[in-house]
């Protein structure tokens, strides 16, 4: 299995804040040339059985996945877990506890928007949340677009849902240690998702990676939908510095909202250890043929 395998190990379905079902995502990933896929819904593994079955049905190799919300230095950081036992009791309990505060946070977000004249935001967002326990900023963004307040979801985030804006409410998520521990004790690998998105200073980012590695974290998303070409190189260097494996994923949410399509990212930079090499024994094969035999498929 080489670094040029077309693996897409970060995307979201209607189980959290995506607009496609696990089955639709599997079909789309296959059509876009993906060879190894993972569904990584936010703080939820309820779609894993469906995703695995759909992947097998269309001929995709599959890894279990999740994206866990973490609080670190007063920012929200995301940890992707791959290759774990999705039925692990401790993991499922930890995720349930993490999801628990979303409802109250959503009500407070709605109150903030009401103060600037946007009424009924909670009820409006709820219409877009397939799983009401996972109501999120993305669902509010879709409501504000539907209501004509903004033209597209990225504008909503910029004007209303980021720190200092009317609809922003900070939430206390899991700790970094908890998230890494839940994934690793369930037999999986913990990975820092899209690190360039966080607004950390150099010292704070070093602290994040150091603490993550100290708790047993083993990977970082180097090539992902929100990174620039320069950031691919920068975080390849970070992976080497901290001895971390490299992951690749589009962070796809919707055909109409996501800037990066499933399976369309460039390959990992050279000289890195791809996460799928370390998780080879956890991959659900699509057929009798091994993933290694398909490794010549590139993007």
NORCORHU-V483073 format. One record per helix or strand of 2 or more residues. SS is the DSSP state (H for helix, E for strand). FROM is the first residue (numbers start at 1). LEN is the number of residues. If there is no record, write none. Layout:
ss:SS from:FROM len:LEN
ss:SS from:FROM len:LEN
This chain:
ss:E from:7 len:2
ss:H from:22 len:10
ss:E from:36 len:2
ss:H from:48 len:11
ss:E from:61 len:2
ss:E from:65 len:8
ss:E from:75 len:8
ss:H from:89 len:11
ss:H from:102 len:13
ss:H from:121 len:6
ss:H from:132 len:3
ss:H from:137 len:10
ss:H from:153 len:9
ss:H from:176 len:10
ss:E from:189 len:4
ss:H from:195 len:3
ss:H from:202 len:13
ss:E from:219 len:6
ss:H from:229 len:14
ss:E from:245 len:5
ss:H from:275 len:4
ss:H from:280 len:3
ss:H from:291 len:4
